[in-house]
Amino acid sequence: MRVKSFIMQGVLPIEEPPSEPIRSATSQEQERLNALIFGSDPTPRIVAVEAVDSTIWLYVREGEQLHVQQERFQPWLLSDQPMSLPGVHWQELDGDFGDRPALRYLARCADYEAFDRLRQALRDEHRATIAYGSLARQYLMLTGKTLFKGMTFDMLHRVQLDIETSTLTPDQPGARILMIALSDNRGYEELLEGEEPSILKRLVERIRTLDPDVIEGHNLFGFDIPFLVARAEHHRIPLTLGRDGSPLRVGSPRACVIGANSRTFKPAFIHGRHLLDTYLAVQRFDIGRGELESYGLKESAQSLGLALEERIYLEREQIPHLWQSDPDTVRQYCLQDVHETRRLAELVLPTEFYQCQMVPDTLQNLATIGTGEKANLLFLRAYLQAGHAIPLPQEPRDYPGGYTEVRIVGLVQRVVKADVESLYPSVMLQFGIKPDADRLNVFLPLLRELTQRRLEAKLRARQSTGSEANYWDGLQASFKILINSFYGYLGASFNFNDYDAAEAVTLKGQEIVKHIAAEIEARGGKVIEIDTDGVYFQPPEGIESEEQEKAFVAEIARTLPEGIRLVHDGRYQAMLSVKTKNYVLLGYDGRLIYKGASLRSRADERFGREFISQAIQWLLKGQPERVSEEYRRLANAILNGELPIEHLCRRERITEKSHQPHHPLRELAGRFQVGDYINVYRRKDGSLGLLEEYAGDEDREHYVEKLYKFACRLQELFPDFEQLFPRPQTLIATRDQASLFD
């Protein structure tokens, strides 16, 4: 592969300029832009950064060899006021932000102990600080180094791990590890079996021998590592998996950012290696797509087209018994788990890897923090390296969001989507909207350079094949994620946030998308829905082919400001518009695309999901009366106890909150551990019961109420809704009255 020979300087590898360069820059300007994106230090092939006491260990790959470089390092922090303590040297930074408070003082500490004392003392005094506990992040930010420069994702040595156990938790009677499956991206695979102490010792030996940069697993932090740690402690076997021979270390709970939400997990750390949980990674990958109904390994692999042929599917509770009666099936199942984990990782992790070449942090940490924090690290690095003070975040305030509107509810044939590519980044660049506190003019030049490099990488991806195309595609996707974080950054609690700028961006975006809708209608099209940066519409009569649709969109695009690019972003046989941001698209290939939690939610019971799905099929066929018939049939089936309990139960996760008073799961939570999933149903007395302990006591009237609520999600599609979908009380009374004559 040609790529690796020309990505040694931490800049986007370009053998020759793109055919249509967007702009040119002087060598000095280009050097600054390179440093903004990739950091100022071009050191290649750093695969890990670790701190041992006050020494930084750099693990640098040279071919198949790994070299360790050690450097003395003084931890640092920023504060709004200095504080005199032994072993601390203060430097006042340049820069002024007017009335906005700032971190003007940089402390360099003799060692980590001095850093920790200072951090705690400043905290006690309620001083504003930036004080990262990770010395690896501190080192990378101050030196301008980043990981993996000069490498592609497939150059990483990655090991996949999966364990099969006799019980769900490591402290249950009879708990033990039955086997461990290992594989890597270089052709190795092995099953470790035998007595549990032997399995654990051989695991340590294999990891030390294979010496991977990364260890991957699905639910690695939620299941595999806690189980391994507990069983190793039981046998007093140290899990010395570190590159320096140190043991695996379990950290404190922290949040993995998943879009606007987060999931708490307890990380683990191995010196010189990155632990990556594909269970968390696939959830981050699915943000904005919404394609997955479940994030389990098998379900994710199936939905994403990664499932192995002749895949074995086993329920968790089958494994201990099957291990006794048919161990070969369990062995094959376990190996298939690591194979699918590797496939899944190769889809969901490259963007994090390529961002790691830019953002000053470890891969393990980047795989859990939010995109806004990644952008913040880029800005902080630039200001620190310039010796400039850092502003404190503005106080939050409300500001307008993107413009959304539904103009047509119901079934619409022949639908086109017109989309403004990167609306908010384009608005910021075209109209020069940036944070007022950006004294060094980092924000817009960085955004512009990331945008150009993404366009160049997309071009290279189209011109390449195989692994080289994968490289460019991974790189452009990484640029895209960072680019799209800039707008959200303005309106969040980060150092250079600016709510006035965020408001200016959204108002200009609203103006543009309303203009697009008006132009569509002026030309005879019918606008169905406007959603922030796109418009679904029915084109005028006479516009039938895809080429005609694209020409229609291009005509409207010519009315937009320079730098705002409107594109034809999809065509569909039909659209079922329900309400704002809730619709179903029927593609010309027959595929259905759902948008909105009211139409498809992982939290819904199976009978509700199937009812909504079937209703949509009938509505798309123009048969709304069938929906009413199915509603009545299903209600009677529930009331008569004819629906399997598996269709009524729902999957719940045990969390810390599950143990709190008045929580619905409180009575059951004590029987499980935090992180466990259980299937529950509602009993007649209002309590929740386990699916495995079902006793014919489901609250049927409650489930008819739930059915009615599912039907209400489609209420806007039925003008005579109350007649077609009787309320639960009416259905129950009708059933009771009929029973009098039985």
N, C-alpha and C positions, 0 to 999 in steps of 0.2 A: 504494500500500500504506500502511495507517495506522500500521504499527509504528514507522517511523523518527521520527515526531514526538514519541513519548513514551518514548524510551529514552536520553535525553541525560544522565541523572544517574548512569548506571552501576548502576541498580537494575532489577530485573525490571519490564518495562512492564506495568502493570495499569490498564486503563481504569476498572475497578470491582472491588470485592472479589469473590472467588469465592463461589458461592451458599452454600457451607457452610464459612466460614472456620475454620481449625483452631484458631487462638488469636488474641489481639490483643496488641500490644506498644505501649508508650509511644513517643512520637516520639524520645526519647533512646535508648531501647533499639533502635528500628528503625534509627536512624542508625548505631549501633555495628554492628549486624548487616550493614547495607549495606556498611560499610567492611571488615568481615571478609571478605565475599565479593568485592566489586568493587574494594577499595582506597578510600582516603579522598579521592582527587582525582577529580572527575567530568569532567575534560577529555574532550570527545568526539572521535571520528573520527581518532585518532592511528593512522596505518597503518604507521609504521615508526619505530624508534628506533635511532640509530647514534651511535657515538663517534668523533670526529675529534680526536686529541690529547687535550686535557682539556676538550673541548667536546662536549656532547650535541646532536645534531641531531634534532629532532622533525619528522616529515613528517605534516602535518595536512590532511585533505581537507575542502574547503569546496565542496560541489556538485561540479562537474567540475574545479575548481581545486585545486592542491596548494600549500600554503604550508609554508615551512621556518622553524621557530623554533629558535634556538640558545641554550643555557644553559651556563654554566660548571658543572663538576661535579668534586667531589673524590671519587676512588675510596675505598672503605672495605673493611675486613675485621674479623673478630672473632677474638679469641684468648683463651686461658686465662691468659696473662701478657703484660703490655706489654713493649715493647722500644724503647729510645730510639734513634731514627734521624733524620737531618735531613729536614725536610719532612713529619713525621708528628706528628699531635696525637691524644692518647689521651683517651677518656672512660670512666670506670667506670660500668657499668650497674647498675641496681637489681635486687633480687631475690635469693632464697636457695633452694637446692634441698637443703639438709641435707648428707648425705654424698655426694650425686651431683655429680661434677665438672661445671663449667659454663664457658661462654665469657662472661666478665664484662667484657671490655674491647673497646671499639669504637675502631678507628683510622681517622681521616680523613687522607688523604694529599694532598699538594699537587698531584700529577699522577700519571700512570700509571707513570712511571719510579720515583717514590718508592714507589708501591704494589708494584711488581714487586720492588724491592729488599727491602722489608719482608717480602713473602710468602716470598721465597727465604731470608731470614735466619731467619725463624720455622721454616721447613721444616728448615733445617740444625740448628736447636736442638731439633727433634722436638716442637715445641709444637702443641697442638690448635688448629685454626683453621677458620673458614669464610671462604674467599677466592675469590670467583667471578671467573674470568677475563673473563667477559662484562660489560662496563660497561653494556650495555643492561639486563641483569638487575639489576645493582646499582642503577641509576638508578630503575627501576620499583619495586623493593622499598622504597627509601628515601623515594620521593615519594608512593607510593600511586596513581600513574597505572597504567593498563593500556591495551593496544591495543584499537582497534575499538569503543569504547563508542559507542552510538547508531547502530550499523551492523548490517545483516544480511549473511549470507554472500554473497548475490547482489550486494551493493554493492561488494564487492572487485573490482578489475580484475585478471582472471586470464588469463594467456597460457599456452597449451600448446605444447610443443616436442617434435619427434621428428626424428631424423636417420636417413638411410639411407646406408650406407657400402659401399665395395668389398671391405673385409676386416673381420674381427672385431676386430683390434687396429690401432691407429694407426701402429705402427712396422713392420708387415709390408711387403714389397715390393709396390708398386702401391697402397698404402693411400691413400684419399682420401674425402672427403665427396661423395656423389653429389647429395644434395639435403637441404634442411631444410624441414620442414612447420611452419607456425605457425598458430595459431588463437587466438581469445579468446572470452570470454563476452559479447561485445557485437556479434558478427556478422562479425568480421574473420577471414579465412583466406587463406593465401598459401603457395605453394611457391617456395623460393629454389633456383635451379639455375644452372648455368654453370661457369666455372672456379672451382676451390676458393677462391683468395684473394678472388674477387668474392663468393662465397657468404658467407664469413666477415665481410667488410666490410658487406654488406647486412644480415646478422643484427644486427650492432651498431647499424646505423642504424635498423632496424625496432624493436628493443627500446627504443632511446632515444626514438623517435617515439611508440610506443604507450604507453610509460611505465607498465607494469603494476605492481601491488603484489606480485603473486605470479607465479612461473614454475613450471609443473608439467610433469612428464614421468614416464614409466614406466621405471624403472631409470635415472633421471636421474643419480644419483651414481655408479652402477656402470658406465654405458656412455656416455651422451650427453655429459656434461660432460668426463670424461677424454679422450674422442676429440676433442671441440672444442678443448680446451686444448692437446693434443699437436699437432694440425694447425695451430692458430694460432701456436704456438711455432715450428713448422717454417717457416712463411711470415713469421715475425716481425710478426704482426698483433696488436696489443693488443686484448684483449676488454674494451673500456671500456664495460661494461654498467651501471655504477653510476649512480645518480641524480645523483651529484656528478661524474660523468665518470671515476671510478676504475675500475681493471680488476677483473675477477673474481679472487677469491683462493681457492686450494685450502687446506683446513685439514688437521689431523692426523686420523688414524683415530680413530673413537669408536664407541660402541655405541648402536644403536637398540634400545630395550627393546620386546620383543614378548611380552607376558604374563610368564611365569616365565623366558623365554629372552631372548637378545639376538642381534643380528646386527651385525657390524662393518661400517662403511662409512666412506668418506672424504668429508666434506662439502665443499661449496664455498659461498662467500659473495659476494653482490653488494650493494653499499652501497644501502640504501633499499628493498631488495626481499627477499621470502622465497622460497627455493627449496624446493619440496615434491615429494618422490618418491612417487608413488602405488604403486610396487612395495613400499615399506616400509609405506605407509599401509594398503594392503589386507591385509597380514599382521596388523597391529594390529587392524584392523576384524574379522578373522576369528577372533580369540581369543574363546573362549566360544561361538562358533558352530560352527566346525569344518566348514564347508560346502564349502570349496574344496580341491581336490586339487592344484591348481597355482596359482601367483601370477603367472604370465605375463599380459600384457595381454589377449590373445585369450581365454585360458581363464577368466580372472576375469570378463571382460565377458559371456561365454556363461553361466557359472554364476550370475551375479547378474542375468541378464535385461537386460543393457545392450548386447548386441551389435547392431550396425547391420544393417539389412536389406541383402541383396546384399553382405555383407562378403566381401572378398577375403582368402584365407588363403595365405600364402607361407612356405616354409621359408627360413631365413636364407641358406643357401648358394645358393638360386635367384636371389637379387636381382641380383648382379653380371651374370650372364648375361642375365637378363630385361631388365635396364636397356638392354642392347644391342639385343635383339630386339623387346621390347614395352614401351617406356618408359612408355606411358600407364597400363598396369596397375600399374607400380611407383608412379607418381604418385598414382593413386587409393588404393592400399594405404597409402601414407605419410600422406595426408590422413585416411584412416579411422582411422589410429593416433591422431592428435591429437583427433579427434572422440570416440573411445572413452575416451581419457585424460580428456577434460573430463567425460564422463558419470560415469566412475569417481570422479573427484575430487569431484564433487557429491554422491556417496553417502558417501565415506569420510572427507572432510575437515571437514564442518561442525561436528562435535563438538569438534575441536581448535580451530576458529575461535572458537566460543562460550566455550570454556574460557579462551581468550586474553583475553576481556573480564574475567576474574576473576583469573587467575594472573599474577603479575608476571614475564613472560618474553616472548620473541618467538615468533611463530607457527612459524617454522622450527625453533626449539629444542623447543617444546612438542610438535611432531609426532614427536619421537624419544625424549623422556624418559618415565619410568614414572609411573603414577598416584600412587604413594606419594611421589615427589619433588614432584609438583604440590601435593599436600596439605601437604607440608613447607614449601613456599614460602609457602603461605597462613599457616601458623602463624608462621613466621619473620617475615613482614611485620608481623603483628599485634604480636608482641613487640618488634620493633625500633622500631616507631612509638610504642610505649608506653615506650621507653627501658629495657626489661627485659632481663636476662641470658638466655642460651639454654643449656639443659642439653645435655650430651653424651650420645650414645646409650648405653643399657645394653649390657652384654656379652651376646651371644646365649646363649640356652638353649633346650632342647627344651620343647615344651608340646603338649598333645593337639590333634589336628586335628578336622575335622568327622566326624560319625558316618556310616559307610557299612556296609551289610550286604546280602548277597543271600540271600533266603529261599526263592526258587523258581528253579531252573535249568531251562531248556527253553522250550517254546512255551506261551504263555498267551493265551487269547482274551479279548476285552472288557477293555481296560485303561484305567485312568484315572490321571492324575497330579495329585496335590494338592501345592501348593507354598506355602511360607511366603514372602510377598513381603518382600524385603530382610531376611532373617532376622537377620543380624549387626547391621546398623544399628539395626533395631528393638529388639534385645536391649540394645544400648548405651544407646539412648534410654529404654527402659522401665525398665531396672534401674540407670540412672545410672552405667554403667561408663565410666571415662575414664582418661587417663594421670595418675598421681599427680603428675607434674612440671608439670601444666598449672595454674600458679599464677594465671593471669589468666582462667581459666575460658573458654577459647576453643573447646575441642574439641566439647563437647556442644551449646552454642548454635549453633555453625557447622553441625554435622551436622543439627540440628533445622531450621535455617533453609533449608539446601539441600534437605532433604526436603520442607518445605512448598512451596518454590518449584517443585520438580519436580512436585508434585501440581497446583499451579496451572497450570503450563505444559502438563501433560498435558490438563487440562480445556480450556484455550484451544485446544490442537491439535485436540481433538475438535469444538470449536465453530467452527473456522475451515476455510477451503478454500484451495487454491492455494498461492501463495508464503507467505502468512501462516501457513498450517498448517505448511509446511516450517520456517518460522522457529521456531515454538513447539516442534515436534518435535525440531529440532536442539538447542534450548536444554534441553529436558527430558532428552535423551540425554546432554548435557554434565554436567548436574547428577547424573545417575545414575552416571556414571563416577567423579566425585569422591566421591559418597556411598559407593560400594562400595569405595573405596580406604581408608576410615577403619579398617576392621578389619585389613586387611593391614598398614597403617601401624604398628599397635600391636606387631606381631611381627616387624618388620624393622628394619634399622639406620638409623633416623632419630632426630632430636634428641629428640622427645617420646615415643619408643617406651616400651612398658611390657608386659613379658612376663606379669606377674601379671594385668594387665587382659585381655590377649589370651587367656590360659587361662580366665579367668572367662567370657568371651564364648563360647568354644567349648563349655565344659561346660554352660552354660545352653542353648546351641543343641542340644547332644546330648539334654539332658533334654526339650526341647520336641518334637524330631522323634521320639524314642522314645515319647513320650506320644501323638503323632498315630498312630503305627503301632499302638499298643495299642488306641486308640479304634476304629480301622478294624476290627481283628480282633474286638473285643468286639461289633461290630455285624454280624458275619458276612462281612466282606470278607477277602480273602487278600492279604497284603503280599508283593509280588514283590521289590522293592529299595528300600532307604533310601539316599539320597545327600545328605548334609549338610543341605539345606534342603527336600527334597522326598521324596515317597513315591509309587512306582508300585504300584498295587494292582488286583486284580480285585474289582469291587463285588459285593455279595451278589446272589443270585438275586432277580429281580423288579425290579431297578434296571437299566433298559435304555436309556431316553432320556437325552439330554444334560441336560434339565431335572431329571430324577430324580437324576442324578449330582451336579449342582450342589447340590441340596437335601441330599444325603448329606454332601457336603463341608462345607456350611454348618452342618450339625448338629454336626460335629466341631469346626469353628472356634469354636463357642460355648463349648467346654470349655477354650479357651486363655486365657492371661493377657491382660489389656487391652493393646492396642498391638501384639499379634502377630496378623497377618492371614493366614489360610489361604485360598487360592483354588483353584478348579478350573482347572488349567493345561494341559489337553489330554486328548483321548480317542482311542483307537486300536483298530483291529480286532484287532490282536494285538501281542504283544511276544515277541521271541526273546531270552531272558535267558541270557547265556553265563557271565559272571563279573562281579565288582564293577566297575562303571563301564564295562562292555562289553556292549552290547545293541543290538538293532535294533527299531525301532517301525514298524509298518505302519499308516498312516493310513487313514481311511475313504475318502479320495480316491485310495488306491492308492499314495501316495508313501511311500518308505522313508526313515527317518531313522536314521543310524548314529551310535553313540556308542562311542568307545574305539579306541585305536590297533591293538588286535589284530584288529579287523574291517576297518579301512580306514586305511592309512597311505600317505602320499605316497612314503615311502622304499622301498616294496615293488616288486618286479619285476611287470611286467604280468601274467605267467601266474599269479602268486600272488594278485594283486588280483582277477583274473577268476575264479579258483577259489573264493575266499571268497565273492564276490558270487553266483556260481551256487549254491554250497552253501546260502547263506541263502535264496535263492528256493525251493529244494527243501524245506528245513526248514520254511519258512513254509507250504508246501503239504502238510506231513505226509508227505514222501517221503524219509526219511533214507537209505534204501538207495541212492538215486540219487547221493548224495554219495560213497559208497564206490566205486561204479562209475566215477564221474568221476575219482576219485583214481587208480585203477588205470589207466584209459585214459590219463590225462595222464602218469603215470609212464612208461608204455611209449612214448608219443610222444616224451618227452624222451630216453629211452635209445636210441631208434631214430633220433634226429636229425630228427624230423618237425616239431618246433616251430620256427617262425621265430625267428631270433636276436633280432629286435626284441622278442619276448615274454620273452626271458631277460635282456636287458641292463637296466641301471639307470642313472639320471641322477645324476651326482655333481658337486659344486661344488668347484672348486679354491680352497683356502684357504691361509693361511700354514702351517698344520700339514701340508698335503699334501707339503711339501718336506722334512719331517723324516725322519731315518733310520727304517726299519722301517714307515713309513706305506704302506698298500697302493697309494696313488696316486703314490708318490714317483717312479717311473720315468717316468710320463706327465706329471707336474706340470711338469717343466722345459720342456715344449713349449707350455705355455699360461700365461696370466696369472691372478693371483688374481682370483676373481670369475667366471671362465669356467665354463660348464657343459659337461660331456662325458658321452657315453653309453658305458658300459664293460660288458664281460662277463668272466667268469672262464675262463681257458684251462686246458687239461689239466695244465700244469705249475704251476698255482696262481697265476700272474701275471694281471694285468688287461690286457685288450686293448681298443682302441677299436672301436666298432661299425663305423666306416667301414673298418677294416682286418681285418674278420672273415675267417678263413681256415678255417672248418669245424673249428675246434679247441677248441670249448667243452668244459668239464668237465661231462659229462652226469651223472656220479654225484653231483657237488656239487649240481646243480640238483634231482636227485631228493631229496637230503637237505633242500634248501630246501622242496620240496613237502611233505615229511613235517612239517616245522616249521610250515608254514601249516596243515596238517590238525590239528596239535596245539593250535592256538588254539581249536579247536572241541571239544576232548577231553571237556569236562564235559557235552556234549550227547549223548555216546554211551557208555552203560554198557559195551558190548562193543567199545571203541575198538580194542584191539590186534588183534582178529580182523578188523574191518572195514578197518583201515588198517595193512597190514603194514609193518614197518620197512624202510628202504631196502635193507639188506643182504639181506633176504629177497626183495625184488623183483628185485634185481640177480642173485642166485643163481638164481632161477627163470628169469630171462631167459637167463642163460648156459647153464643146463641145457637149456632148450628149443632153444638154438642148436646144441647137439651133434647134434640129430636133423634139422637143416635140410639 
